[in-house]
Amino acid sequence: MTNSDYTEVTKSQKETWDSGDFNEIARQNVVMAEALCEAVDPHPGQSVLDVACGSGTVALVAERRYCEVTGLDYAPGLIERAKTRARANGQPIDFHVGDAQDMPFPDDSFDVVLSVYGVQFAPDQEQAASELHRVCKPSGTIGLASPIPEGWSGDWFATHAEYVAPPPGLRSPLRWGTDEGLDELLGAGTRSIESERRTALQYYRSVGHAVDVFSTYFGPTIRALETIDSKDQERLRSDLEDVFDRYNRATDGTAIVENQYLQTTAING
């Protein structure tokens, strides 16, 4: 893809993520944020950046350690939600509207750079990876929680792609959830990369409720439903129910959905 193509995709993505209310989805990511901060272990007083922070979930977890935390996201509505959450908690976090592919920070700004299901969705993956390296201090830590090609995440994205195909030439965000992809994206600029597959559980009242939550609040699902006709809308909702049901551990009519992801800790070069 050309730079112009990436610019157009980024613009479309911003509009997509600003639709709905991603904060309702991010509640299921708290366990990932907690686990990532435990693995990376930022210490009080260290500078921490939450890249593609959404409504600020990782930033809020890191600030509880009395770190100096900054959050960045290109969706203004999500940044406003993040600021509201931080104010309500009395947490002094510096949130900015900005693009993970062109971060408004000097080189070597942060001791720790984190992202949970965030930077992975940047269209220009090589540029986003380069920016992670650039803003992280030498010997600083880059911590990621990334969707993987297998399991719930892989099936979830594949189901959406059956109805609304991604732009030609755009690399899948699932690339970040593979050892090969991480080596291609981060390997040249890091001293070490360590990854482990982990499981996060998502809780819903039922499988149908899970589909309702994503259909109401998750930008990509909302956009997909808006793009297709009523017959395909019904089919998509049914297919999404199948995905949730496939990974549902609950046997009492509720939904406890198993989502495997890749947790990565990289030491910057």
MARLUMRO-801458 format. One record per residue: x, y, z of N, C-alpha, C in turn. Coordinates in steps of 0.05 Angstrom, whole numbers, padded with zeros to 5 digits, always signed. Each point is the difference from the previous one (the first is absolute). Last residue first. Layout:
! MARLUMRO-801458
XYZXYZXYZ/...
END
This chain:
! MARLUMRO-801458
+00325-00032+00436+00029+00000-00006+00013+00027+00007/-00088-00049+00049+00007+00017-00022+00031+00002-00003/-00064-00080+00038+00019+00020+00010+00011+00016-00023/-00097-00057+00016+00024+00004-00016+00017+00022+00012/-00090-00071+00018+00018+00019+00013+00025+00002-00017/-00110-00039-00011+00028+00003-00009+00014+00021+00016/-00093-00070-00011+00012+00021+00017+00030+00001-00006/-00093-00039-00053+00029-00002+00003+00009+00024+00017/-00099-00057-00001+00015+00022-00012+00030-00003+00005/-00109-00050+00008+00029-00002+00002+00014+00023-00015/-00100-00018+00046+00014+00015-00021+00030-00003+00005/-00103-00043+00032+00029-00002+00001+00013+00014-00024/-00098+00014+00055+00013-00005-00026+00030+00000+00003/-00097-00011+00051+00027+00006+00010+00018-00009-00023/-00112+00017+00015+00023-00003-00018+00026+00008+00014/-00104-00044+00030+00015+00025-00002+00023-00005-00020/-00058-00071+00024-00014+00019-00016+00014+00027-00003/+00036-00078+00046-00024+00008+00014-00017+00021-00015/+00091-00040-00016-00021-00020-00005-00026+00007+00012/+00103+00048-00036-00023-00002+00019-00020-00021-00009/+00080+00029-00049+00005-00020+00021-00024-00005+00018/+00018+00036-00106-00014+00005+00025+00005-00023+00019/+00027+00015-00095+00020+00004+00020-00012+00006+00028/-00054-00016-00079+00023-00019-00004+00020+00001+00023/-00074+00062-00008-00008-00026+00011+00023-00020-00001/+00011+00085-00040+00000+00002+00030-00007-00027+00012/-00002+00004-00093+00027+00004+00009+00000+00002+00031/-00083-00005-00043+00014-00026-00002+00029+00003+00011/-00053+00077-00007-00009-00017+00022+00015-00026+00000/+00015+00056-00072+00014+00009+00024-00009-00015+00025/-00044-00018-00081+00027-00010-00001+00017+00009+00024/-00088+00033-00009-00001-00028+00005+00028-00012+00000/-00010+00090-00024-00005-00003+00028-00001-00030+00008/+00010+00019-00091+00023+00008+00015-00004-00003+00030/-00073-00015-00057+00020-00021-00003+00025+00006+00016/-00068+00065-00005-00009-00023+00016+00020-00022-00001/+00017+00073-00054+00002+00008+00028-00008-00023+00018/-00012-00009-00093+00028-00005+00009+00004+00009+00029/-00083+00019-00037+00003-00029+00000+00028-00008+00010/-00021+00092-00013-00013-00011+00024+00003-00031+00001/+00076+00055-00052-00029+00001+00000-00011-00016+00023/+00098+00052+00005-00013-00023-00014-00031+00002+00002/+00062+00064+00041+00008-00003-00028-00016-00020-00015/-00008+00020+00095-00010+00023-00016+00005-00004-00030/+00035-00063+00063-00029-00002-00001-00013+00022-00017/+00093+00003+00016-00007-00023-00017-00030-00002-00003/+00033+00065+00059+00004+00008-00028-00007-00023-00019/-00004-00017+00093-00020+00019-00008+00002+00008-00029/+00067-00054+00037-00025-00015-00004-00023+00018-00008/+00084+00040+00019+00001-00016-00024-00025-00017-00005/+00005+00056+00081-00001+00014-00025+00001-00018-00025/-00043-00023+00096+00026-00005-00013+00000+00011-00028/-00078+00002+00062+00022+00016+00010+00027-00002-00016/-00087-00048-00018-00008+00027+00010+00024+00018+00005/+00007-00092-00027-00015+00013-00021-00008+00029+00008/+00046-00056+00062+00017+00008-00022-00015+00014-00022/-00050-00031+00073+00020+00019+00010+00018+00009-00023/-00063-00069-00017-00013+00026+00003+00020+00022+00008/+00029-00090-00003-00004+00011-00027-00013+00028+00001/+00008-00046+00081+00026+00007-00010-00001+00012-00028/-00079-00034+00039+00008+00026+00012+00027+00008-00010/-00031-00084-00025-00015+00021-00014+00007+00027+00011/+00036-00074+00043+00013+00003-00026-00014+00022-00016/-00009+00013+00103-00006-00023-00017+00016+00005-00026/+00016+00055+00074-00024-00013+00011-00008-00025-00016/+00104+00029+00005-00025+00012-00011-00024-00015+00012/+00119+00011+00003-00025-00008+00014-00024+00015-00012/+00108-00036-00025-00020+00021-00004-00027-00009+00011/+00112-00028+00016-00028-00008-00002-00018+00025-00002/+00108-00028-00028-00018+00020+00014-00029-00010-00004/+00107-00045-00009-00029-00001-00004-00014+00021+00016/+00104-00017-00050-00015+00002+00024-00030-00001-00007/+00109-00017-00041-00029+00000-00005-00015-00001+00026/+00100+00044-00018-00015-00023+00010-00029+00003-00006/+00108+00045-00024-00029-00001-00003-00011-00026+00013/+00093+00071-00014-00011-00024+00013-00030+00001-00001/+00096+00048-00044-00029-00001-00001-00009-00026+00013/+00094+00072-00007-00013-00026+00005-00030+00003-00002/+00059+00069-00025+00021-00017+00011-00012-00028+00005/-00036+00072-00077-00002-00009+00027+00024-00017+00008/-00026+00038-00089+00005+00022+00019+00000-00008+00029/-00017-00060-00076+00025+00015-00006+00007+00021+00020/-00083-00054+00007+00025-00014+00005+00025+00017-00004/-00099+00019-00013+00015+00012+00022+00029-00011+00003/-00063-00025-00073-00008+00027+00007+00019+00013+00021/+00010-00091-00031+00001+00017-00023-00004+00030+00008/-00010-00066+00066+00028+00001-00008+00003+00019-00024/-00086-00019+00029+00014+00017+00019+00029+00003-00007/-00052-00059-00052-00008+00028-00004+00014+00019+00019/+00013-00093+00011+00012+00009-00025-00006+00030-00005/-00039-00044+00074+00028+00005+00004+00013+00010-00025/-00103+00022+00019+00016-00023-00009+00030+00007+00005/-00078+00060+00010-00004-00022+00018+00015-00025-00008/-00005+00082-00051+00014+00007+00025-00002-00023+00020/-00047-00005-00082+00029-00004-00005+00016+00006+00026/-00095+00015-00011+00008-00025+00012+00030-00006-00004/-00048+00074-00040+00011+00006+00027+00009-00025+00014/+00002+00006-00109-00018-00006+00022+00012+00008+00027/+00021+00049-00096+00008-00023+00016-00018-00003+00024/-00021+00043-00100+00003+00007+00028+00007-00026+00016/-00020+00004-00096+00028+00006+00007+00004+00006+00029/-00097+00015-00039+00021-00016-00013+00028+00008+00009/-00084+00016+00066+00012+00012-00024+00021-00018-00012/-00074-00052+00055+00019+00022+00006+00011+00012-00026/-00099-00045+00004+00028-00007-00004+00018+00024+00008/-00098-00035+00032+00013+00025-00009+00029-00005-00002/-00052-00075+00015-00022+00019-00007+00010+00027-00010/+00057-00071+00031-00017-00014-00019-00022+00019-00011/+00061+00025+00070+00011+00003-00027-00016-00013-00021/-00023-00008+00093-00005+00027-00010+00009+00003-00029/+00021-00080+00043-00028+00002-00005-00008+00027-00010/+00089-00015+00027-00006-00015-00025-00029+00002-00007/+00030+00035+00082+00008+00017-00022-00007-00013-00027/-00018-00051+00078-00016+00025+00001+00007+00017-00025/+00050-00079+00016-00027-00006-00011-00017+00025-00001/+00085+00008+00040+00003-00007-00028-00027-00005-00013/+00001+00016+00093+00008+00024-00015+00001-00007-00030/-00017-00072+00061-00022+00019-00003+00007+00023-00018/+00065-00080-00016-00018+00005+00022-00021+00021-00007/+00095+00006-00051-00016-00023+00009-00021+00009+00020/+00065+00061-00036-00015-00011-00023-00019-00022+00008/+00025+00078+00072+00014-00021-00015-00017-00011-00022/+00012+00099+00062-00018-00022-00009+00017-00019-00017/+00047+00059+00078-00008+00000-00028-00019-00023-00006/+00056+00067+00076-00019-00022+00001-00014+00000-00027/+00100+00043+00039-00023-00002-00018-00018-00023+00008/+00092+00070+00029-00018-00022+00008-00026+00000-00017/+00109+00040+00007-00024+00001-00016-00017-00024+00008/+00087+00057+00050-00016-00024-00005-00025+00007-00017/+00109+00042+00011-00027+00001+00010-00016-00024-00009/+00091+00023-00027-00003-00019+00022-00027+00003+00014/+00015+00082-00055+00018-00023-00003-00001-00017+00026/-00087+00057-00017+00028+00005+00006+00017-00025-00006/-00092+00027-00053+00009-00016+00024+00030+00005+00004/-00047+00036-00075-00008+00014+00024+00008-00014+00026/+00020-00038-00088+00010+00027+00002-00006+00014+00026/-00033-00089-00022+00029+00001+00006+00010+00029+00005/-00089-00011-00028+00003-00012+00027+00030+00001+00008/-00020+00026-00087-00007+00021+00020+00002-00011+00028/+00012-00060-00072+00022+00019+00001-00005+00022+00021/-00070-00060-00019+00022-00013+00015+00024+00018+00003/-00070+00031-00053-00009+00000+00028+00022-00014+00017/+00013+00000-00093+00003+00026+00011-00008+00002+00029/-00013-00081-00045+00029+00005+00002+00005+00028+00012/-00090-00026-00019+00011-00014+00023+00030+00006+00004/-00085+00049-00043+00028-00002-00008+00015-00013+00023/-00092+00011+00016+00002-00011-00027+00029-00004-00009/-00036-00009+00102+00010+00021-00017+00004-00011-00029/-00028-00050+00079-00019+00006-00020+00009+00024-00018/+00049-00034+00077-00002-00022-00019-00019+00006-00023/+00013+00055+00079+00018+00006-00022-00002-00022-00022/-00059-00020+00072+00000+00028-00008+00017+00005-00024/-00017-00075+00070-00019+00000-00023-00003+00029-00010/+00059+00010+00073-00018-00024+00002-00021+00002-00022/+00103+00045+00029-00024+00001-00017-00015-00026+00002/+00092+00067+00042-00019-00022+00002-00022+00003-00021/+00106+00034+00036-00021+00005-00020-00018-00024-00001/+00081+00050+00069-00017-00023-00006-00021+00009-00021/+00066+00061+00027+00013-00024+00011-00015-00025-00009/+00001+00095-00056-00014-00016+00020+00017-00024+00008/+00025+00069-00068-00017+00015+00020-00009-00017+00024/+00058-00003-00090+00009-00010+00026-00015+00014+00023/-00013+00053-00088+00013-00026+00003+00007-00006+00029/-00082+00066-00013+00028-00001-00008+00011-00029+00002/-00105+00020-00021+00018+00000+00023+00029-00002-00010/-00095-00010-00043+00009+00027+00005+00019+00002+00024/-00021-00082-00077-00005+00009+00028+00013+00027+00006/-00032-00065-00080+00015+00026-00001-00004+00013+00027/-00039-00083-00018+00018-00001-00022+00017+00026-00003/-00071-00013+00065+00022-00018+00007+00021-00002-00022/-00064+00087+00018+00001-00024-00016+00024-00017+00008/-00065+00075+00058+00023-00003-00018+00001-00028-00012/-00043+00065+00086-00010-00010-00026+00024-00001-00019/+00008-00008+00110+00004+00016-00024-00015-00013-00023/+00013+00002+00119-00011-00012-00025+00002+00019-00024/+00042-00017+00104+00002+00019-00022-00009-00013-00026/-00023-00016+00111+00011-00012-00024-00002+00020-00023/-00020-00011+00110+00012+00020-00018+00014-00013-00024/-00086-00030+00068+00026-00009-00011+00011+00020-00020/-00087-00011+00053+00020+00018+00012+00028-00008-00009/-00088-00037-00027+00017-00015+00018+00021+00017+00014/-00059+00037-00065-00018-00013+00020+00016-00015+00021/+00045+00038-00074-00009+00020+00019-00017-00012+00022/+00028-00057-00070+00023+00008+00017-00009+00021+00021/-00063-00027-00065+00006-00022+00019+00022+00008+00019/-00021+00060-00069-00022-00001+00020+00006-00022+00020/+00059+00008-00072+00003+00022+00018-00021+00000+00022/-00008-00063-00069+00023-00006+00016+00005+00022+00021/-00066+00014-00065-00009-00020+00019+00023-00007+00019/+00020+00057-00070-00017+00014+00019-00010-00020+00021/+00050-00035-00070+00017+00015+00017-00017+00015+00021/-00045-00046-00067+00012-00019+00019+00018+00015+00019/-00038+00049-00070-00021-00009+00018+00011-00018+00022/+00056+00029-00073-00005+00020+00021-00020-00008+00020/+00068-00061-00058-00029+00004+00001-00006+00020+00023/+00089-00035-00019-00008+00018-00022-00030+00006+00000/+00071-00020+00085-00018-00014-00018-00010+00020-00021/+00069-00014+00095-00002+00011-00027-00020-00017-00015/+00043+00025+00109-00016-00017-00018-00004+00014-00027/+00069-00001+00095-00011+00015-00023-00016-00020-00017/+00047+00007+00108-00013-00014-00022-00011+00020-00021/+00068-00022+00088-00007+00024-00015-00011-00008-00027/-00006-00061+00093+00016+00006-00023-00009+00027-00012/-00035-00054+00078+00012+00027+00002+00021+00004-00021/-00062-00074+00006+00027-00006+00011+00015+00027+00004/-00085-00001-00040-00004-00009+00028+00027-00008+00013/-00006+00024-00092+00001+00023+00018-00004-00008+00029/-00008-00065-00071+00028+00008+00005+00002+00023+00020/-00087-00029-00027+00014-00021+00015+00029+00008+00007/-00050+00057-00056-00011+00000+00027+00013-00020+00018/+00021+00001-00092+00011+00023+00013-00009+00002+00029/-00035-00067-00057+00027-00006+00009+00012+00023+00015/-00088+00014-00034+00001-00023+00018+00028-00005+00011/-00045+00071-00062+00020+00004+00021+00004-00023+00019/-00057+00014-00083-00011+00014+00023+00018-00001+00024/+00048-00015-00089-00029-00003+00002-00010+00017+00023/+00094-00012-00034-00010-00006+00027-00030-00004+00002/+00084+00007-00063-00027-00007-00009-00016-00009+00024/+00088+00004+00039-00003+00007-00029-00027-00011-00009/+00049+00031+00095-00020-00019-00009-00008+00009-00029/+00091+00020+00067-00018+00008-00022-00019-00023-00006/+00068+00036+00087-00013-00022-00014-00019+00012-00021/+00088+00022+00075-00018+00011-00021-00011-00022-00016/+00032-00004+00107+00008-00005-00028-00020+00012-00019/-00012+00000+00097+00017+00022-00011+00009-00005-00029/-00026-00085+00057-00009+00027+00006+00020+00020-00011/+00002-00092-00052+00003+00009+00028-00009+00028+00004/-00025-00088-00071+00010+00028+00003+00000+00008+00029/-00013-00094-00048+00007+00010+00027+00011+00028+00000/-00031-00074-00066+00019+00021-00006+00011+00013+00025/-00067-00067+00009+00023-00012-00014+00022+00021-00005/-00082+00027+00040+00014-00018+00018+00025-00011-00013/-00058+00051-00052+00015+00017+00019+00015-00017+00020/-00055-00045-00060+00022+00012-00015+00017+00018+00019/-00080-00040+00033+00021-00020-00005+00025+00012-00013/-00076+00055+00013+00011-00008+00026+00024-00019-00004/-00051+00023-00076+00016+00023+00009+00014-00006+00027/-00061-00064-00035+00025+00001-00016+00018+00023+00009/-00084-00008+00041+00017-00022+00008+00026-00001-00016/-00067+00063-00024+00013+00007+00025+00019-00022+00009/-00061+00002-00078+00029+00000-00003+00015+00007+00025/-00097-00001-00013+00009-00028-00002+00031-00001-00003/-00046+00083+00001-00003-00012+00027+00010-00029+00000/-00006+00053-00081+00025+00000+00014-00002-00011+00029/-00076+00015-00058+00015-00024-00008+00025-00002+00017/-00055+00074+00012-00016-00023+00008+00014-00027-00009/+00037+00084-00024+00004-00005+00029-00016-00024+00009/-00006+00037-00089+00019-00021+00004+00005-00006+00030/-00081+00039-00058+00013+00008+00025+00019-00022+00007/-00047+00039-00098-00005-00018+00023+00011+00011+00025/+00050+00037-00081-00028-00008+00001-00004-00019+00023/+00086+00031-00023-00015+00021+00014-00030-00005+00000/+00061-00056-00047+00005-00003+00029-00015+00021+00016/-00005+00004-00095-00012-00025+00009+00003-00002+00030/+00040+00072-00044-00029+00003+00000-00013-00025+00011/+00092-00003-00012-00006+00020+00021-00031+00003+00002/+00033-00053-00071+00002-00013+00026-00008+00019+00023/+00008+00035-00088-00024-00017+00003-00001-00014+00027/+00077+00050-00021-00023+00017+00003-00026-00015+00004/+00078-00049-00019+00001+00012+00027-00023+00018+00005/+00011-00034-00087-00009-00021+00019+00000+00010+00028/+00034+00058-00066-00029-00004-00003-00011-00021+00019/+00093+00014-00002-00013+00024+00011-00031-00003-00002/+00055-00066-00039+00001-00002+00029-00015+00024+00013/+00012+00002-00093-00019-00022+00007-00002-00002+00031/+00065+00058-00035-00027+00011-00004-00022-00020+00008/+00090-00027-00001-00005+00018+00023-00028+00012-00002/+00009-00093-00050+00015+00026-00001-00006+00016+00026/+00001-00112-00013-00017+00024+00000+00017+00025+00000/
END
